[in-house]
Amino acid sequence: MSKLFHLLTDLAIDPKKESVFINNPSSLMDEAGLSEAEQSAISSKEAAKIAALFADERVPLAITSGDPGPDPLPDPDPFPLPSPAPFPPKEPKPDSN
């Protein structure tokens, strides 16, 4: 992965680095070893310019794995719950005349 990708990832997860970047972005970009093109793209704050730097790179979005197979331990289904008893029918109230 590129140095820019690592810097952006660090900024996203490390609040202290984010604070340093907000106050003095050029020092943090120099420390990360970004090229002049990368630094100017970040300084422009234009998403299209920053995204263009990643045009030739493939960034893994997720790690997937296969099915591990059947469960070695038995997992019996729980017993079915008994159906609830029906409510008794409502009896009409006697008229109080």
Summary of the structure (lengths in Angstrom):
residues: 97
radius of gyration: 31.0
end to end distance: 88.2
largest distance: 95.9
contacts: 137
relative contact order: 0.11
helix: 44%
strand: 0%
